[in-house]
Amino acid sequence: MLNPLPLTLISACLLSAPLSAQWLTLSGRAPIGNDGLEQARQQAIHNALARSAQGETLVNGVLAQAMEVTQIGEYQLLSETISDDTLEVTLRADVRAVGNRCEGAGFRVALTLPRAQVVHREHLVPGSLYEFDAALTRLLSNTINGEATSLFAHDRDDISLDYRQLNREYGDQWARDLSRDDNSQYVVALSIDDLTLDPHQTTLGWFEDDRNRYFGADLNIYDGLTGQMIWHKRYRTQGDWPFKRSDAIELGSSYFWNSEYGQQIRQQVVAMAQDIDTTLHCRPLHGRVLGVDGERVTISLGSRHGVRVGDRLSLQNRQQGELGWWNRDAQSDDTLVIRQVQLEQAIGVLEPGSSYTRWQPMDMVRAHSRGR
């Protein structure tokens, strides 16, 4: 059955005249929660379609990397499978390339994910969920690293932050410092302010154990180069809390995550990862100069970012100071050709004619889509 793309996705597409069209095979996954199979199916389809312009897809059976901004016409659901309370769908979609090339195509930006902040620690008492913040951070990090196509996460659950206090006392400086120290381009701040549990109800003098527990969180994305918040969204859900008053929940067990409440949170985490991926998709990849030795320049981008031997990156005379990034010499860009690649670092050589004395640590490097 051919289906039109949902209106919410159409509005996110670039509505210029398409240049070419092709049928791609896409896949997407979503947890099956309290809302049932149909809701999971729609979320999995949404995930697959959202990824079509962001990562690797099958083009006539051949693995290909999306290089252009695309627009989806129709799609056909081919199959669906259920495993471990997760629905995976496979579909074919009519994907049309439009004129503008995606700056971040083929690359992945790094983001720092500090330990989630729990605003009201007393909310953790029912169930003894005292490590819930760390568990949720790991779940979001693992989901991003397993599902996202345009980014990867540094799980920093060893860093606990009070975002309201940081913004009040340090403005955007804290996000710039954290991004620089962690060699990332963005910082994701997750603040949980609602883990409340419905009050006990009694029947004939007996406490009833079944009741709802809530989840509310704010997620902010900060640009690590400027320190500015570039995106915000509120997430809310609730689910049945089946545990007894005296239970101490083991957050590493499937018993908790397969409960109705745990499944609802898993759905929210999947939505967070998808939203972050969609928000940062097509943004250009930036890094920093780490060291200079004659014509050899070491940078903070590597294979995890999608950088490969032979890539040509632009060096820019920009320094990161107390007031953000500023140009030392806007007309002095040189080209760096990558010769060695490590996981999150690379070494390149300056093209002939470049200045060997102009560049220094903390200058900026920028990657361009390989189709250019």
FENVEN-V349085 format. One record per residue. PHI is phi in whole degrees, 0 to 359 (* if undefined). PSI is psi in radians with two decimals (NA if undefined). NEAR is the number of other ideal C-beta (glycine too) atoms within 8 Angstrom. Layout:
phi = {PHI/PHI}
psi = {PSI/PSI}
near = {NEAR/NEAR}
This chain:
phi = {*/272/235/287/295/305/302/295/279/301/295/271/273/279/264/258/295/289/263/205/221/202/269/247/265/239/221/208/228/201/288/268/253/294/282/96/294/296/295/296/298/296/292/294/296/302/298/297/292/295/281/300/261/245/219/278/224/265/251/53/85/248/291/221/255/296/241/229/295/235/226/259/268/233/218/231/284/266/199/211/228/240/212/53/60/236/261/242/245/237/214/251/228/274/254/247/281/249/293/276/277/281/298/264/299/86/241/228/272/266/231/267/241/292/303/302/269/257/294/246/297/295/293/276/297/298/88/54/274/290/253/298/298/291/296/292/298/296/297/295/298/295/294/299/290/267/243/291/250/240/199/217/246/267/284/242/287/277/251/252/231/255/292/296/293/298/295/287/267/238/61/267/294/297/292/295/295/295/298/296/293/260/52/236/257/223/236/252/251/247/238/260/239/214/228/288/238/304/300/298/256/244/233/55/85/256/288/266/278/284/198/274/237/250/218/221/209/249/240/239/247/247/284/290/280/251/81/277/285/249/198/213/206/258/238/219/199/205/200/295/255/271/274/284/298/268/293/254/283/271/288/271/261/289/302/286/289/269/292/301/295/297/294/296/292/302/298/294/294/300/298/300/299/294/295/297/299/295/295/267/299/77/287/296/273/242/216/236/284/261/196/228/223/65/276/268/233/263/235/269/238/214/295/297/276/91/286/230/300/98/298/246/243/268/265/230/286/234/244/261/239/296/256/103/269/218/277/279/206/294/261/247/297/238/253/248/258/286/244/227/231/248/299/228/215/210/240/231/242/288/295/305/95/282/277/271/248/284/267/208/306/83/296/262/234/228/264/241/302/290/285/277}
psi = {2.27/2.35/2.48/2.63/2.32/2.59/-0.64/-0.54/-0.61/-0.71/-0.37/-0.16/2.73/2.11/0.88/3.00/2.26/2.55/-0.57/2.82/2.60/2.68/2.17/2.59/2.12/2.77/2.64/2.73/2.73/2.52/2.58/1.88/-2.73/-0.40/-0.13/3.13/-0.69/-0.73/-0.72/-0.67/-0.78/-0.68/-0.69/-0.70/-0.77/-0.74/-0.79/-0.78/-0.66/-0.55/-0.24/-0.56/0.11/-0.50/-2.66/2.34/2.94/2.07/1.86/0.70/0.00/2.32/2.26/2.71/2.20/2.25/-0.15/2.75/2.34/2.89/2.30/2.27/-1.31/2.82/2.73/2.13/2.10/-0.78/2.85/2.48/2.64/2.24/2.24/0.84/0.43/2.31/2.25/2.27/2.61/2.32/2.83/2.38/2.52/1.75/2.19/2.20/2.41/3.05/-0.54/2.26/2.50/2.15/-0.64/0.18/2.31/-0.10/2.86/2.24/2.61/2.44/2.55/2.26/1.58/2.93/2.32/2.46/2.27/1.93/-0.73/1.64/-0.43/-0.36/-0.28/-0.17/-0.86/2.08/-0.04/0.88/0.81/-0.33/0.35/-0.66/-0.75/-0.71/-0.73/-0.66/-0.77/-0.71/-0.78/-0.74/-0.80/-0.66/-0.77/-0.85/-0.38/-0.44/-0.58/2.58/-0.28/0.16/2.91/2.79/2.45/1.91/1.91/1.05/-0.01/-0.11/2.01/2.23/2.58/1.74/-0.63/-0.76/-0.72/-0.79/-0.59/-0.69/-0.52/-0.03/-2.28/0.05/-0.66/-0.69/-0.67/-0.77/-0.77/-0.73/-0.76/-0.82/-0.50/0.09/0.87/2.94/-0.42/2.76/2.27/2.10/2.07/2.11/2.05/2.15/0.05/1.93/0.56/2.78/2.40/2.50/2.63/2.38/2.56/2.52/2.03/0.64/-0.03/2.45/2.41/2.31/-0.56/2.13/2.95/2.53/2.55/2.81/2.18/2.32/2.62/2.35/2.19/2.48/2.25/2.39/2.06/-0.31/-0.60/-0.35/0.00/2.49/2.21/-0.16/2.54/2.52/2.57/2.37/2.32/2.52/3.07/2.77/2.85/2.33/1.75/0.02/2.72/2.85/-0.58/-0.04/2.38/1.90/2.33/1.88/-0.24/0.03/2.67/-0.31/-0.74/-0.87/-0.36/-0.08/2.88/-0.74/-0.77/-0.68/-0.67/-0.69/-0.70/-0.70/-0.72/-0.67/-0.72/-0.75/-0.70/-0.85/-0.74/-0.72/-0.74/-0.78/-0.79/-0.70/-0.70/-0.11/2.41/-0.08/2.45/2.61/2.15/2.61/-3.03/2.62/2.22/-0.54/2.66/2.25/1.56/-2.13/-0.16/2.26/2.21/2.31/2.89/0.47/2.47/-2.73/-0.55/-0.48/-0.09/0.10/2.40/2.79/2.32/-0.27/2.57/2.07/2.65/2.29/2.38/2.34/1.30/2.38/2.55/1.99/-2.87/-0.47/0.33/-2.72/2.47/2.60/2.20/-0.68/1.68/-0.32/0.26/0.44/2.38/2.90/2.35/2.20/2.13/2.29/-0.59/2.45/2.25/-3.00/-0.90/0.46/2.78/2.73/2.28/2.94/2.51/2.48/2.66/2.43/-0.17/2.77/2.25/-0.12/-0.15/-0.53/2.60/2.83/2.51/-0.04/2.85/2.58/2.48/2.33/2.60/2.64/2.48/-0.25/-0.15/NA}
near = {4/6/8/5/12/7/6/6/12/8/6/6/10/7/4/7/5/9/7/6/8/8/8/11/11/15/9/15/10/13/11/11/13/8/7/8/7/7/9/14/12/8/12/15/13/12/14/15/14/13/13/14/11/11/8/7/13/10/9/6/5/6/6/8/7/13/10/12/11/12/12/14/9/10/14/10/11/7/6/10/6/8/5/3/7/10/14/12/14/11/14/10/15/11/15/12/11/13/5/8/10/13/9/14/14/8/12/12/16/16/17/15/13/14/12/13/13/11/6/8/5/5/10/12/6/9/10/8/10/5/7/12/13/10/10/13/15/10/10/15/12/9/13/16/9/6/12/14/10/13/13/11/14/11/9/10/10/4/8/7/10/7/10/7/7/10/9/6/5/8/6/11/9/12/13/14/8/14/15/10/6/10/9/13/12/15/13/14/12/14/13/15/8/11/14/7/10/9/5/8/8/8/6/4/4/6/7/9/8/6/12/9/14/11/16/10/14/10/15/11/16/15/12/15/12/9/13/8/8/7/7/8/8/8/12/9/10/9/16/11/14/8/8/5/7/4/8/6/11/7/9/4/8/5/8/11/10/8/13/10/14/11/16/14/13/12/14/12/12/14/10/14/13/12/10/15/17/10/9/13/12/8/8/8/14/11/15/14/17/8/7/10/6/5/7/9/15/11/15/11/13/12/10/9/14/9/13/8/7/6/10/9/16/12/15/11/13/10/9/10/7/3/4/10/10/8/8/7/7/5/4/10/8/12/11/15/11/15/7/7/9/8/6/11/11/12/11/12/10/15/9/4/3/10/8/8/4/10/13/7/8/7/13/12/16/11/14/10/12/8/7/5}
